[in-house]
Amino acid sequence: VASGGIGANFDLIRKNWPARLGTPPKNMVSGVPAYVDGRMLEITEHAGGRIVNRDRMWHYTEGLKNWDPIWPNHGIRILPGPSSLWFDAEGNRFGAPNFPGFDTLSTLEAIQKTGYDYSWFILTEKIIEKEFALSGSEQNPDLTNKSISDVLKRVLPGAPGPIQAFKNHGEDFVIANDLKELVEGMNKLAGNDLLDFIKIKEQILARDREMDNKFTKDLQVNAIHGARNYVGDKFVRVAKPHKILDPKNWPLIAVRLNILTRKTLGGLQTNLNGAVLGIDGQPIRGLFAAGEVSGFGGGGVHGYRALEGTFVGGCLFSGRQVGRYLAKGQ
Ligand SMILES: Cc1cc2nc3c(=O)[nH]c(=O)nc-3n(C[C@H](O)[C@H](O)[C@H](O)COP(=O)(O)OP(=O)(O)OC[C@H]3O[C@@H](n4cnc5c(N)ncnc54)[C@H](O)[C@@H]3O)c2cc1C
């Protein structure tokens, strides 16, 4: 069994949603293809396999509705740099460690505890140009095509093509030349009046003031300076620190962020050869599992709060374990 996780099955996600992450989201976008439906998990369980850690899952908090979907309800994750300001649905800025790109599961918990299943980035044109990348091979043609000249173009001014397409067509984007207009646009997009212009302005002003303070205690501003200490990130990934309310950095941009389903960290329990264990803890003869369906090889090789990007390695490794075992003719 190598059928992947449950990320496209929202009913199953809500049913298994862990209490520690607040209430399950009513609305989500799907970060995985429709076949990632968990059906083989149920079939294998009926065949006697044991499922463990059903409530272990990893969903992203920076999901965009894809304007050009490949699968139903297709969501794309923003891989954000550190400078966007992150607000909950009522316009309260999140505190540490819930800054862009910092701690996915902690931010997911913070968002779900607000009672709303979306949040907002507010940023400038200068930030989006440098700091937005999109997850998925089709969203990064320069890397996928191994084109060094295209990768180098990331240093040039202007948003990369796929980002610009989202700015033009994506339903989660609001772009304005004035903060009041931006906040009005955000309320209109959300279909409510939860955001108060003065409250948002005060918080952005407070953050902007810290741009002039060498000894700032604004931990996000510190993180921006810290990220720029690495020369690679300074050139291609982190915008030069600037004031969000300074019109020379505009237009202003707001992005509504949806919960985007992605990874399943529980699943079929196996032994170290990938043999599926039954309820009695004994291997079921002839039944093997690998990859996400077995929690990346029996319960999450890298742990529950695994580092970003370390998931596929466990899937490949568990497949290799099964392959090697079977190749020995056992
Ligand atoms: C956009 C995106 C970006 C990602 N980025 C990263 C990253 O940067 N780093 C990282 O570590 N991980 C990343 N992941 C996660 C990683 O890709 C998956 O965890 C991994 O591919 C899972 O591998 P798998 O072989 O277990 O399952 P899958 O790759 O999901 O393959 C399952 C296969 O089983 C087939 N199948 C399903 N049901 C049936 C059935 N009933 N009958 C027959 N066939 C069936 C499917 O067609 C599919 O071919 C990303 C995932 C996505 C979607």
The ligand as a Tripos MOL2 file, in Angstrom:
@<TRIPOS>MOLECULE
LIG
   53    58     1     0     0
SMALL
NO_CHARGES

@<TRIPOS>ATOM
      1 C1          2.4600   20.7520   -3.9150 C.3       1 LIG1
      2 C2          3.2030   19.8510   -2.9400 C.ar      1 LIG1
      3 C3          4.4370   20.2710   -2.4670 C.ar      1 LIG1
      4 C4          5.1330   19.4560   -1.5700 C.ar      1 LIG1
      5 N1          6.3590   19.8710   -1.1430 N.ar      1 LIG1
      6 C5          7.0930   19.0680   -0.3460 C.ar      1 LIG1
      7 C6          8.4130   19.4440    0.0430 C.ar      1 LIG1
      8 O1          8.9200   20.4950   -0.3530 O.2       1 LIG1
      9 N2          9.1260   18.6080    0.8360 N.ar      1 LIG1
     10 C7          8.6100   17.4280    1.2970 C.ar      1 LIG1
     11 O2          9.2980   16.7150    2.0130 O.2       1 LIG1
     12 N3          7.3540   17.0420    0.9590 N.ar      1 LIG1
     13 C8          6.5870   17.8200    0.1370 C.ar      1 LIG1
     14 N4          5.3210   17.4320   -0.2330 N.ar      1 LIG1
     15 C9          4.7990   16.1600    0.3090 C.3       1 LIG1
     16 C10         5.3150   14.9540   -0.4500 C.3       1 LIG1
     17 O3          5.3080   15.2450   -1.8370 O.3       1 LIG1
     18 C11         4.4120   13.7730   -0.1420 C.3       1 LIG1
     19 O4          4.4400   13.5530    1.2570 O.3       1 LIG1
     20 C12         4.9160   12.5190   -0.8680 C.3       1 LIG1
     21 O5          4.9090   12.7100   -2.2670 O.3       1 LIG1
     22 C13         4.0340   11.3290   -0.5380 C.3       1 LIG1
     23 O6          4.5180   10.2290   -1.2640 O.3       1 LIG1
     24 P1          3.7080    8.8900   -1.3350 P.3       1 LIG1
     25 O7          4.3900    8.0460   -2.3890 O.co2     1 LIG1
     26 O8          3.5140    8.3090    0.0120 O.co2     1 LIG1
     27 O9          2.2300    9.2980   -1.8680 O.3       1 LIG1
     28 P2          1.8000   10.0460   -3.1960 P.3       1 LIG1
     29 O10         2.9380   10.7700   -3.8370 O.co2     1 LIG1
     30 O11         0.5680   10.8110   -2.8320 O.co2     1 LIG1
     31 O12         1.4470    8.8500   -4.1830 O.3       1 LIG1
     32 C14         0.3170    8.0100   -3.9750 C.3       1 LIG1
     33 C15         0.0340    7.2500   -5.2790 C.3       1 LIG1
     34 O13        -0.9630    6.2730   -5.0230 O.3       1 LIG1
     35 C16        -1.9470    6.3430   -6.0390 C.3       1 LIG1
     36 N5         -3.2410    5.9130   -5.4550 N.ar      1 LIG1
     37 C17        -3.9390    6.5010   -4.4350 C.ar      1 LIG1
     38 N6         -5.0530    5.7870   -4.1670 N.ar      1 LIG1
     39 C18        -5.0310    4.7260   -4.9920 C.ar      1 LIG1
     40 C19        -5.9230    3.6250   -5.1760 C.ar      1 LIG1
     41 N7         -7.0170    3.4790   -4.4380 N.pl3     1 LIG1
     42 N8         -5.6080    2.7120   -6.1220 N.ar      1 LIG1
     43 C20        -4.4690    2.8420   -6.8790 C.ar      1 LIG1
     44 N9         -3.6110    3.8750   -6.7490 N.ar      1 LIG1
     45 C21        -3.8780    4.7900   -5.8040 C.ar      1 LIG1
     46 C22        -1.9530    7.7770   -6.5080 C.3       1 LIG1
     47 O14        -2.4330    7.9010   -7.8300 O.3       1 LIG1
     48 C23        -0.4650    8.1460   -6.3970 C.3       1 LIG1
     49 O15         0.2410    7.8450   -7.5760 O.3       1 LIG1
     50 C24         4.5850   18.2150   -1.1240 C.ar      1 LIG1
     51 C25         3.3320   17.7960   -1.5880 C.ar      1 LIG1
     52 C26         2.6420   18.6060   -2.4990 C.ar      1 LIG1
     53 C27         1.2980   18.1320   -3.0000 C.3       1 LIG1
@<TRIPOS>BOND
     1     1     2 1
     2     2     3 ar
     3     2    52 ar
     4     3     4 ar
     5     4     5 ar
     6     4    50 ar
     7     5     6 ar
     8     6     7 ar
     9     6    13 1
    10     7     8 2
    11     7     9 ar
    12     9    10 ar
    13    10    11 2
    14    10    12 ar
    15    12    13 ar
    16    13    14 ar
    17    14    15 1
    18    14    50 ar
    19    15    16 1
    20    16    17 1
    21    16    18 1
    22    18    19 1
    23    18    20 1
    24    20    21 1
    25    20    22 1
    26    22    23 1
    27    23    24 1
    28    24    25 2
    29    24    26 1
    30    24    27 1
    31    27    28 1
    32    28    29 2
    33    28    30 1
    34    28    31 1
    35    31    32 1
    36    32    33 1
    37    33    34 1
    38    33    48 1
    39    34    35 1
    40    35    36 1
    41    35    46 1
    42    36    37 ar
    43    36    45 ar
    44    37    38 ar
    45    38    39 ar
    46    39    40 ar
    47    39    45 ar
    48    40    41 1
    49    40    42 ar
    50    42    43 ar
    51    43    44 ar
    52    44    45 ar
    53    46    47 1
    54    46    48 1
    55    48    49 1
    56    50    51 ar
    57    51    52 ar
    58    52    53 1
@<TRIPOS>SUBSTRUCTURE
     1 LIG1         1 GROUP 0 **** ****
